Amino acid sequence: MENNTELILQCEAKAKQWLSPAFDEETRKAVKEMLENEDKTELIDAFYRDLEFGTGGLRGIMGAGTNRMNKYIVGMATQGFANYINKAFPGRNDLSVVVGHDCRNNGRMFAETVADIFSANGIKVYLFESLRPTPEISFAIRQLGCQAGVNVTASHNPKEYNGYKAYWDDGAQVLAPHDKGIIDEVNKVTIEDVKFEGNKELIDIIGGEMDWDYLQAVKEAMVDQDVILRQKDLNIVYSPMHGTGRVIIPEALRSWGFQNIHVVPEQMVIDGNFPTVVSPNPENAEAMTLGMKLGTRLNADLVIASDPDADRLAIVCRNPKGEWEILNGNQTCMMFCWYIIANKKKLGQLKGNEFLVKTIVTTELIRKIADKNGVELRDCYTGFKWIANEIRVSEGVNKYIGGGEESFGFLPFDKVRDKDSPASICLICEIAAWAKDNGKTLYDLLMDIYLEYGFSKEVTVNVVKPGKSGADEIKQMMTNFRNNPPKDLGGSKVVLWKDYQTLEQTSADGTKKPLDMPDKSNVLQWFCDDDTKISVRPSGTEPKIKFYIEVKDDMKCAGCYDRCSDASMDKVEAIKKSLGL
């Protein structure tokens, strides 16, 4: 990296611009140290590119530099966003936005910076009084009739990160053409253009009343209140992982009728350093340790958690041996879809125009469930903005009843247009109550689904490649896979190749067909003759490339689960070997 003279010169030129009086003393000092350091690695990482809107908006490590999250990058992004909003709605003098933040370090400072800049550009701002869940920000945009919104959050990323999610007037994260339009405006902005001095008359602080409206809306995700009333003493342990679910999720559960809710006290403390976990990510089993300990002590029926910005959830239930079993995101999504279909059907709530949505990397068992029950299932790209897009294009025609992705996100109603853990946690507790009402646990229910629809094992492999050299490596890996697609994976013959970059699928006999998707995406998928599915995509928010492996088996009895799981892991290992992982 140090030998790349041209790149170093480019980064030095960019860094020197950050020594101007437009930047504060602390920032200038940090940049000066990078410039003077003989090892240019940090300088290159901080300045080799500008942070851009990816699948999750703007996200990066906090610090000085164009590739870092700081008030100047946030400021320029907001100035560009404000310019775009003013252009997109010409002649309107009643433009408004919602601004929120989570528990991250610098979150409040970034949110206030964002609010000041919008207000300085003549746009009214509804700023939440303190940290709030991501789905409530989405809800508030719709509720208040705003044109856009910003949530300052880095979701489940490590503590060094912060981020900036940009929302449009439908309450969903920004899609084309607006994302590209905003980036174009942001790219035109220099630090001197940013209007940091806010107009306090245009900033309204919101909180309690919006919480109430949101909690009322969340109740629309309820399928069967009678079952909750019968099982109101369901023993629930909940953790907010130091984040935004700490008040609203216990309140939501109580509003649904649950009365036996316990919280993990150490993780009720708001802290952007996340002191009780290695990573505040519900996908990591380690993050659930404290919850499971409390669950054991209290003999709980289930342990649930939300990530720091409370858009995703994790669920732990008991297996027949009484041990805690962590459900993965595919199992969670599948269980939600199964329950919504089965019980809405039983209660006569399905009219025939309903649809579910899943992402292309999420388990194909959901399709089997939907097809067998005559409910439409749509596939979309990773990221809830695509699920929101499906709701938007069908509004007033088809009824959205649920959608999710394998990375622990689900949305069971349409008043919000992003992942929603308060609503999803309430619904999974309803499902647990229904299971208990039928003499079962969530684990038993999962086994029933596998017995009816077949066993599926899903494993995600993350290959982390940080920095500029890592980004180049990831790009090369995708090029190699495109130029030399696999014909065999772990002993299974590949019979279908899908390339979402070219929007083309190719069958084993060479037949090519177009893929019907709303946009292109850098994703490859391979389907085998035994229903094995492999998807590969670079992350839009982190320096890694992700491989999603799904293998199938025929499960004959509930006790066969472990055998199927072990056999599937052998198959997964063989596939990883085929891919050179």
C-alpha positions as CSV (number, residue, x, y, z in Angstrom):
1,M,0.0,0.0,0.0
2,E,2.8,2.4,1.0
3,N,4.4,1.9,-2.4
4,N,1.4,3.2,-4.3
5,T,2.9,6.7,-4.9
6,E,0.0,8.1,-7.0
7,L,-2.6,7.0,-4.5
8,I,-0.6,8.5,-1.6
9,L,-0.3,11.8,-3.5
10,Q,-4.0,11.9,-4.2
11,C,-4.8,11.2,-0.5
12,E,-2.3,13.8,0.7
13,A,-3.9,16.4,-1.6
14,K,-7.3,15.7,-0.3
15,A,-6.1,15.6,3.3
16,K,-4.4,19.1,3.0
17,Q,-7.8,20.6,2.1
18,W,-8.8,19.5,5.7
19,L,-6.2,21.8,7.2
20,S,-8.2,24.9,6.2
21,P,-10.0,27.0,8.9
22,A,-13.3,25.5,7.8
23,F,-12.4,22.5,10.0
24,D,-12.1,22.6,13.8
25,E,-8.8,22.4,15.6
26,E,-9.2,18.8,16.7
27,T,-9.9,17.6,13.1
28,R,-6.9,19.6,11.7
29,K,-4.7,18.1,14.3
30,A,-5.8,14.5,13.5
31,V,-5.2,15.1,9.8
32,K,-1.8,16.7,10.4
33,E,-0.7,13.6,12.3
34,M,-1.8,11.3,9.4
35,L,0.1,13.5,6.9
36,E,3.3,13.4,9.0
37,N,3.2,9.7,9.8
38,E,5.7,7.7,7.6
39,D,3.2,4.8,7.4
40,K,0.5,6.1,5.1
41,T,-2.0,3.3,5.7
42,E,-4.2,5.3,8.0
43,L,-4.1,8.4,5.7
44,I,-5.1,6.2,2.7
45,D,-7.9,4.5,4.5
46,A,-9.2,7.9,5.7
47,F,-9.0,9.7,2.3
48,Y,-8.8,7.1,-0.5
49,R,-12.5,7.6,-1.3
50,D,-15.6,9.5,-0.1
51,L,-18.2,7.7,1.9
52,E,-21.2,7.0,-0.4
53,F,-24.8,5.8,0.0
54,G,-24.7,2.0,-0.1
55,T,-27.5,-0.5,0.7
56,G,-27.7,1.1,4.2
57,G,-27.0,4.7,3.4
58,L,-23.8,6.3,4.7
59,R,-21.8,4.2,7.2
60,G,-18.2,4.3,8.4
61,I,-15.7,4.4,11.2
62,M,-15.8,7.7,13.1
63,G,-12.8,9.9,12.7
64,A,-11.2,12.6,10.5
65,G,-11.2,12.1,6.7
66,T,-13.4,11.8,3.6
67,N,-13.9,8.1,4.2
68,R,-14.9,8.5,7.8
69,M,-18.0,9.5,9.8
70,N,-17.6,13.0,11.2
71,K,-19.6,16.2,11.4
72,Y,-18.1,17.5,8.1
73,I,-19.0,14.4,6.1
74,V,-22.4,14.3,7.8
75,G,-22.7,18.1,7.1
76,M,-21.9,17.8,3.4
77,A,-24.2,14.8,3.0
78,T,-27.0,16.8,4.6
79,Q,-26.4,19.9,2.6
80,G,-26.5,17.8,-0.6
81,F,-29.6,16.0,0.7
82,A,-31.3,19.4,1.5
83,N,-30.4,20.8,-1.9
84,Y,-31.9,17.7,-3.5
85,I,-35.1,17.9,-1.5
86,N,-35.5,21.6,-2.4
87,K,-35.1,20.7,-6.1
88,A,-37.4,17.6,-5.9
89,F,-40.3,19.6,-4.5
90,P,-40.0,23.0,-6.3
91,G,-42.2,25.9,-5.2
92,R,-43.2,24.3,-1.9
93,N,-42.6,26.3,1.3
94,D,-43.9,23.6,3.7
95,L,-41.1,21.0,3.3
96,S,-40.3,18.9,6.4
97,V,-38.1,16.1,7.5
98,V,-37.8,13.7,10.5
99,V,-34.4,13.3,12.2
100,G,-33.5,10.6,14.8
101,H,-30.6,8.8,16.2
102,D,-29.7,5.7,18.2
103,C,-27.4,5.0,21.2
104,R,-24.1,5.4,19.3
105,N,-21.3,7.6,20.4
106,N,-21.7,11.1,18.7
107,G,-25.2,10.1,17.7
108,R,-26.9,13.1,19.3
109,M,-24.2,15.5,18.0
110,F,-24.6,14.2,14.4
111,A,-28.5,14.4,14.7
112,E,-28.4,18.0,15.9
113,T,-25.9,18.9,13.1
114,V,-28.3,17.3,10.6
115,A,-31.3,19.2,12.1
116,D,-29.4,22.5,12.0
117,I,-28.4,22.1,8.4
118,F,-31.9,21.2,7.2
119,S,-33.4,24.1,9.1
120,A,-30.8,26.5,7.7
121,N,-32.0,25.4,4.3
122,G,-35.6,26.4,5.0
123,I,-36.8,22.8,5.7
124,K,-38.8,22.2,8.9
125,V,-37.3,19.5,11.1
126,Y,-39.0,17.1,13.5
127,L,-36.1,16.1,15.8
128,F,-36.7,13.3,18.3
129,E,-36.0,14.3,21.8
130,S,-33.6,11.4,22.4
131,L,-32.7,8.0,21.0
132,R,-35.6,6.1,19.1
133,P,-35.9,2.9,17.1
134,T,-35.2,3.0,13.4
135,P,-38.8,1.8,12.5
136,E,-40.3,4.7,14.6
137,I,-38.3,7.2,12.4
138,S,-39.8,5.5,9.3
139,F,-43.3,5.6,10.9
140,A,-43.0,9.3,11.9
141,I,-42.1,10.4,8.3
142,R,-45.4,8.9,7.1
143,Q,-47.4,10.0,10.1
144,L,-46.2,13.7,9.8
145,G,-46.4,13.8,6.0
146,C,-42.7,14.6,5.6
147,Q,-40.8,14.6,2.4
148,A,-37.7,12.8,3.8
149,G,-35.9,11.8,7.0
150,V,-32.5,10.9,8.4
151,N,-31.7,8.4,11.1
152,V,-28.2,8.5,12.6
153,T,-27.3,4.9,13.2
154,A,-24.8,2.2,12.3
155,S,-27.2,-0.5,13.2
156,H,-25.3,-3.6,14.5
157,N,-21.8,-2.5,13.4
158,P,-19.0,-2.4,16.0
159,K,-18.7,0.5,18.4
160,E,-16.2,2.4,16.1
161,Y,-18.9,3.0,13.5
162,N,-21.7,5.4,13.0
163,G,-24.0,6.0,10.0
164,Y,-26.6,7.9,8.3
165,K,-29.8,6.4,6.8
166,A,-31.6,8.6,4.3
167,Y,-35.4,8.1,3.9
168,W,-37.8,9.4,1.3
169,D,-41.5,10.5,1.7
170,D,-42.9,6.9,1.8
171,G,-40.8,6.2,5.0
172,A,-38.5,3.9,3.1
173,Q,-34.7,4.2,2.6
174,V,-33.8,6.1,-0.5
175,L,-34.0,4.2,-3.8
176,A,-33.2,5.2,-7.4
177,P,-33.4,7.7,-8.9
178,H,-33.3,9.7,-5.6
179,D,-30.2,7.9,-4.2
180,K,-28.2,8.8,-7.3
181,G,-29.7,12.3,-7.3
182,I,-28.7,12.9,-3.7
183,I,-25.1,11.6,-4.4
184,D,-24.8,14.0,-7.3
185,E,-25.8,16.9,-5.1
186,V,-23.6,15.8,-2.3
187,N,-20.6,15.5,-4.7
188,K,-21.1,19.2,-5.7
189,V,-20.9,20.4,-2.1
190,T,-17.7,21.9,-0.6
191,I,-17.3,22.4,3.1
192,E,-17.8,26.1,2.6
193,D,-21.3,25.5,1.2
194,V,-22.5,23.8,4.3
195,K,-25.0,25.9,6.3
196,F,-24.1,24.7,9.8
197,E,-26.0,27.6,11.6
198,G,-29.5,26.2,12.3
199,N,-32.8,28.1,12.3
200,K,-34.2,27.1,15.7
201,E,-37.7,28.3,14.7
202,L,-37.8,25.5,12.2
203,I,-36.9,22.7,14.6
204,D,-39.7,20.9,16.6
205,I,-38.7,18.4,19.2
206,I,-40.9,15.3,19.2
207,G,-41.2,12.3,21.4
208,G,-44.0,10.9,23.6
209,E,-47.0,11.6,21.3
210,M,-45.2,9.9,18.4
211,D,-44.4,7.0,20.6
212,W,-48.1,6.6,21.4
213,D,-49.1,6.7,17.8
214,Y,-46.4,4.2,16.8
215,L,-47.4,1.8,19.6
216,Q,-51.0,2.0,18.4
217,A,-49.9,1.2,14.8
218,V,-47.7,-1.8,16.0
219,K,-50.9,-3.4,17.3
220,E,-52.0,-3.8,13.7
221,A,-49.4,-6.6,13.4
222,M,-51.4,-8.7,15.9
223,V,-53.1,-11.8,14.4
224,D,-55.0,-13.3,17.3
225,Q,-55.4,-11.4,20.6
226,D,-57.4,-14.2,22.2
227,V,-54.4,-16.5,22.3
228,I,-52.4,-13.7,24.0
229,L,-55.0,-13.2,26.6
230,R,-55.0,-17.0,27.4
231,Q,-51.2,-17.0,27.6
232,K,-50.6,-13.5,29.1
233,D,-48.2,-15.0,31.6
234,L,-45.8,-16.2,28.9
235,N,-42.4,-15.9,30.6
236,I,-40.4,-13.4,28.4
237,V,-36.8,-12.2,28.9
238,Y,-35.8,-9.2,26.8
239,S,-32.6,-7.3,26.1
240,P,-32.2,-4.0,24.1
241,M,-28.4,-4.5,23.8
242,H,-27.7,-1.0,25.3
243,G,-29.9,0.6,22.6
244,T,-33.2,2.1,21.5
245,G,-35.7,-0.7,22.3
246,R,-35.2,-0.4,26.1
247,V,-38.4,1.6,26.8
248,I,-40.7,1.0,23.7
249,I,-40.4,-2.8,23.4
250,P,-41.5,-3.7,26.9
251,E,-44.3,-1.1,26.5
252,A,-45.4,-2.6,23.2
253,L,-45.5,-6.1,24.7
254,R,-47.6,-4.9,27.6
255,S,-50.0,-3.1,25.1
256,W,-50.5,-6.5,23.3
257,G,-51.5,-8.1,26.7
258,F,-48.3,-9.8,27.9
259,Q,-47.8,-9.3,31.6
260,N,-44.7,-11.4,32.5
261,I,-41.8,-9.4,31.0
262,H,-38.2,-9.4,32.4
263,V,-35.3,-7.3,31.1
264,V,-31.6,-7.9,31.2
265,P,-30.5,-5.1,33.6
266,E,-26.9,-4.8,32.5
267,Q,-28.0,-4.3,28.8
268,M,-30.7,-1.7,29.7
269,V,-27.9,0.8,30.2
270,I,-27.6,3.2,27.1
271,D,-24.0,2.9,26.0
272,G,-22.4,3.3,22.6
273,N,-19.4,1.3,23.7
274,F,-21.6,-1.8,24.1
275,P,-19.6,-3.0,27.2
276,T,-21.4,-6.4,27.7
277,V,-21.0,-7.8,24.2
278,V,-18.1,-8.2,21.7
279,S,-20.4,-7.0,18.9
280,P,-24.0,-5.7,19.3
281,N,-25.2,-8.0,16.5
282,P,-28.1,-10.4,17.1
283,E,-26.6,-12.7,14.5
284,N,-23.7,-13.4,16.9
285,A,-24.7,-16.0,19.5
286,E,-22.3,-14.4,22.1
287,A,-24.5,-11.3,22.2
288,M,-27.4,-13.4,23.7
289,T,-25.3,-14.9,26.6
290,L,-26.6,-12.6,29.4
291,G,-30.2,-13.0,28.2
292,M,-29.9,-16.8,28.3
293,K,-28.4,-16.7,31.8
294,L,-31.3,-14.7,33.1
295,G,-33.7,-16.9,31.1
296,T,-32.3,-20.0,32.8
297,R,-32.6,-18.3,36.3
298,L,-36.2,-17.3,35.7
299,N,-37.2,-20.5,33.8
300,A,-38.3,-18.3,30.8
301,D,-40.2,-19.5,27.8
302,L,-38.2,-17.5,25.4
303,V,-35.4,-14.9,25.3
304,I,-35.6,-12.1,22.8
305,A,-33.3,-9.1,21.9
306,S,-33.2,-6.2,19.6
307,D,-30.1,-4.7,18.1
308,P,-29.0,-1.1,19.1
309,D,-31.3,0.7,16.7
310,A,-34.1,-1.8,17.3
311,D,-34.8,-2.8,13.7
312,R,-33.7,-6.4,14.0
313,L,-34.5,-9.1,16.5
314,A,-32.9,-12.3,17.9
315,I,-34.9,-15.2,19.4
316,V,-33.8,-18.0,21.7
317,C,-36.2,-20.8,22.6
318,R,-35.9,-24.2,24.5
319,N,-35.3,-27.5,22.7
320,P,-36.8,-30.8,24.0
321,K,-33.8,-31.2,26.4
322,G,-34.6,-27.8,27.9
323,E,-31.4,-26.2,26.5
324,W,-31.5,-22.8,24.8
325,E,-31.5,-22.9,21.0
326,I,-30.8,-19.7,19.0
327,L,-33.0,-19.4,16.0
328,N,-31.3,-18.1,12.9
329,G,-32.7,-15.4,10.7
330,N,-34.0,-17.8,8.1
331,Q,-35.9,-19.9,10.7
332,T,-37.3,-16.7,12.2
333,C,-38.5,-15.4,8.9
334,M,-40.0,-18.8,7.9
335,M,-41.8,-19.1,11.2
336,F,-43.3,-15.6,10.9
337,C,-44.5,-16.3,7.3
338,W,-45.9,-19.7,8.3
339,Y,-47.8,-18.3,11.3
340,I,-49.2,-15.2,9.5
341,I,-50.6,-17.4,6.6
342,A,-51.9,-20.3,8.8
343,N,-53.6,-18.2,11.4
344,K,-54.9,-15.4,9.2
345,K,-56.4,-18.2,7.1
346,K,-58.0,-19.9,10.1
347,L,-59.5,-16.6,11.3
348,G,-60.8,-15.8,7.9
349,Q,-58.5,-12.7,7.5
350,L,-57.2,-13.7,4.0
351,K,-59.1,-12.1,1.2
352,G,-57.0,-13.5,-1.7
353,N,-55.0,-10.4,-2.6
354,E,-52.3,-10.7,0.1
355,F,-48.6,-11.0,-0.6
356,L,-45.4,-11.8,1.3
357,V,-41.9,-10.6,0.4
358,K,-38.5,-12.2,1.0
359,T,-35.0,-11.3,-0.2
360,I,-33.3,-13.5,-2.9
361,V,-30.8,-14.8,-0.3
362,T,-33.4,-15.9,2.2
363,T,-34.5,-19.6,2.5
364,E,-36.6,-21.1,-0.4
365,L,-38.7,-23.0,2.1
366,I,-40.8,-19.8,2.5
367,R,-41.8,-20.2,-1.2
368,K,-42.9,-23.7,-0.5
369,I,-45.1,-22.5,2.4
370,A,-46.6,-19.7,0.3
371,D,-47.2,-21.8,-2.8
372,K,-48.9,-24.6,-0.8
373,N,-51.3,-22.1,0.8
374,G,-52.0,-20.1,-2.4
375,V,-50.4,-16.8,-1.1
376,E,-48.2,-14.7,-3.5
377,L,-44.5,-14.5,-2.5
378,R,-42.2,-12.0,-4.1
379,D,-38.4,-12.0,-4.2
380,C,-36.4,-8.8,-3.9
381,Y,-32.8,-7.7,-3.3
382,T,-31.2,-7.6,0.1
383,G,-32.2,-4.5,2.0
384,F,-35.5,-3.5,3.4
385,K,-35.8,-0.6,0.9
386,W,-36.6,-3.3,-1.7
387,I,-39.3,-4.8,0.5
388,A,-40.7,-1.3,1.0
389,N,-40.6,-0.8,-2.8
390,E,-42.9,-3.9,-3.2
391,I,-45.4,-2.4,-0.7
392,R,-45.3,0.9,-2.5
393,V,-45.9,-0.4,-6.0
394,S,-48.9,-2.5,-4.8
395,E,-50.5,0.1,-2.4
396,G,-54.2,0.1,-2.7
397,V,-54.2,-3.1,-4.9
398,N,-52.6,-5.9,-3.0
399,K,-52.3,-6.3,0.8
400,Y,-48.8,-6.7,2.3
401,I,-48.9,-9.1,5.2
402,G,-45.2,-9.6,6.0
403,G,-41.7,-9.6,4.7
404,G,-38.2,-10.4,5.9
405,E,-34.6,-11.3,5.3
406,E,-32.2,-13.9,6.6
407,S,-30.2,-11.2,8.6
408,F,-32.8,-11.2,11.4
409,G,-35.1,-8.4,10.0
410,F,-38.8,-8.7,9.6
411,L,-41.8,-6.3,9.0
412,P,-45.2,-7.7,9.8
413,F,-47.4,-4.7,8.9
414,D,-47.3,-1.8,6.4
415,K,-47.4,1.4,8.5
416,V,-43.6,1.2,8.7
417,R,-41.3,0.8,5.7
418,D,-38.2,-0.6,7.3
419,K,-37.4,-3.6,9.5
420,D,-39.3,-3.4,12.7
421,S,-38.3,-5.3,15.9
422,P,-40.9,-3.9,18.3
423,A,-43.7,-5.2,16.0
424,S,-41.8,-8.4,15.2
425,I,-40.9,-9.1,18.9
426,C,-44.6,-8.7,19.8
427,L,-45.6,-11.1,17.0
428,I,-43.0,-13.8,17.9
429,C,-44.3,-13.6,21.5
430,E,-47.8,-14.1,20.1
431,I,-46.5,-17.1,18.1
432,A,-44.9,-18.5,21.3
433,A,-48.2,-18.0,23.1
434,W,-50.0,-19.8,20.3
435,A,-47.5,-22.7,20.5
436,K,-47.9,-22.9,24.3
437,D,-51.7,-22.8,23.9
438,N,-51.2,-25.9,21.7
439,G,-48.9,-27.7,24.2
440,K,-45.8,-26.8,22.1
441,T,-42.7,-24.6,22.2
442,L,-41.4,-22.4,19.4
443,Y,-38.8,-25.2,18.8
444,D,-41.6,-27.8,18.3
445,L,-43.3,-25.4,15.9
446,L,-40.1,-25.1,13.9
447,M,-39.8,-28.9,13.7
448,D,-43.5,-29.2,12.5
449,I,-42.6,-26.8,9.6
450,Y,-39.6,-28.8,8.6
451,L,-41.6,-32.0,8.7
452,E,-44.2,-30.6,6.4
453,Y,-42.0,-28.6,4.0
454,G,-38.6,-30.3,4.2
455,F,-35.4,-29.5,6.1
456,S,-33.2,-26.6,5.0
457,K,-29.8,-25.5,6.4
458,E,-28.6,-22.0,5.7
459,V,-25.0,-20.9,6.4
460,T,-23.6,-17.4,5.7
461,V,-19.8,-17.2,5.2
462,N,-18.4,-13.7,5.6
463,V,-15.0,-13.1,4.0
464,V,-13.6,-9.8,5.4
465,K,-11.3,-7.7,3.3
466,P,-10.7,-4.3,4.9
467,G,-9.2,-1.1,3.2
468,K,-8.5,-0.2,-0.4
469,S,-6.6,-3.5,-1.1
470,G,-9.6,-5.4,0.3
471,A,-12.1,-3.6,-1.9
472,D,-9.9,-4.4,-5.0
473,E,-9.7,-8.1,-3.9
474,I,-13.5,-8.4,-3.5
475,K,-14.0,-6.8,-7.0
476,Q,-11.6,-9.4,-8.5
477,M,-13.4,-12.3,-6.8
478,M,-16.7,-11.3,-8.3
479,T,-15.0,-10.9,-11.7
480,N,-13.5,-14.4,-11.4
481,F,-16.8,-16.0,-10.5
482,R,-18.5,-14.3,-13.5
483,N,-15.8,-15.4,-15.9
484,N,-15.5,-18.9,-14.5
485,P,-18.9,-19.9,-13.1
486,P,-18.9,-23.1,-11.1
487,K,-20.4,-26.2,-12.7
488,D,-20.3,-28.3,-9.6
489,L,-20.6,-27.3,-5.9
490,G,-19.8,-29.8,-3.2
491,G,-20.8,-32.7,-5.5
492,S,-24.0,-31.1,-6.7
493,K,-24.5,-30.2,-10.3
494,V,-25.2,-26.5,-11.0
495,V,-28.3,-26.3,-13.3
496,L,-29.1,-22.6,-13.1
497,W,-26.9,-19.4,-13.0
498,K,-28.4,-16.0,-12.1
499,D,-26.4,-12.8,-12.6
500,Y,-28.3,-9.7,-11.2
501,Q,-25.6,-7.4,-12.7
502,T,-26.6,-8.4,-16.2
503,L,-30.2,-9.3,-15.2
504,E,-29.8,-12.6,-17.0
505,Q,-30.2,-16.3,-16.0
506,T,-28.6,-19.2,-17.8
507,S,-29.8,-22.8,-17.6
508,A,-27.6,-25.9,-17.9
509,D,-28.6,-26.3,-21.6
510,G,-27.4,-22.8,-22.3
511,T,-30.8,-21.2,-22.5
512,K,-30.8,-17.6,-21.4
513,K,-33.7,-15.6,-19.9
514,P,-34.0,-12.1,-18.6
515,L,-34.4,-11.6,-14.8
516,D,-37.4,-9.4,-13.9
517,M,-36.0,-7.0,-11.2
518,P,-36.4,-3.3,-10.7
519,D,-32.7,-2.5,-10.9
520,K,-29.3,-4.2,-11.4
521,S,-27.3,-5.5,-8.4
522,N,-23.9,-7.0,-8.0
523,V,-25.2,-10.5,-6.9
524,L,-24.6,-14.0,-8.3
525,Q,-26.6,-17.1,-7.6
526,W,-26.2,-20.7,-8.4
527,F,-28.9,-23.4,-8.1
528,C,-28.1,-27.1,-8.1
529,D,-30.1,-30.2,-9.1
530,D,-30.7,-31.1,-5.4
531,D,-32.2,-27.7,-4.6
532,T,-28.9,-26.4,-3.2
533,K,-28.7,-22.6,-3.5
534,I,-25.6,-20.4,-3.3
535,S,-25.7,-16.6,-3.4
536,V,-22.7,-14.3,-3.4
537,R,-22.6,-10.5,-2.9
538,P,-20.2,-7.9,-1.6
539,S,-21.7,-6.1,1.4
540,G,-23.0,-2.6,0.8
541,T,-22.1,-1.4,4.2
542,E,-19.0,-3.3,5.4
543,P,-15.7,-4.4,3.9
544,K,-16.7,-8.0,3.2
545,I,-18.0,-10.4,0.6
546,K,-20.9,-12.7,1.7
547,F,-21.6,-16.2,0.6
548,Y,-25.1,-17.6,1.4
549,I,-25.3,-21.4,1.3
550,E,-28.6,-23.2,1.5
551,V,-28.8,-27.0,1.4
552,K,-31.8,-29.3,1.7
553,D,-32.6,-32.7,3.2
554,D,-35.7,-34.8,3.9
555,M,-36.6,-34.8,7.6
556,K,-38.7,-37.9,8.6
557,C,-39.2,-37.1,12.3
558,A,-38.7,-34.3,14.8
559,G,-35.9,-36.3,16.4
560,C,-34.1,-36.4,13.0
561,Y,-33.2,-32.6,13.2
562,D,-29.7,-33.1,14.6
563,R,-28.9,-35.8,12.0
564,C,-30.1,-33.6,9.2
565,S,-28.2,-30.6,10.6
566,D,-24.9,-32.5,10.8
567,A,-25.2,-34.0,7.4
568,S,-26.0,-30.6,6.0
569,M,-22.9,-29.1,7.6
570,D,-20.8,-31.8,5.9
571,K,-22.4,-30.6,2.6
572,V,-21.7,-27.0,3.4
573,E,-18.0,-27.7,4.1
574,A,-17.8,-29.5,0.7
575,I,-19.4,-26.4,-1.0
576,K,-17.0,-24.0,0.8
577,K,-14.1,-26.2,-0.5
578,S,-15.5,-26.0,-4.1
579,L,-15.6,-22.2,-3.7
580,G,-12.1,-22.0,-2.3
581,L,-13.2,-20.6,1.0
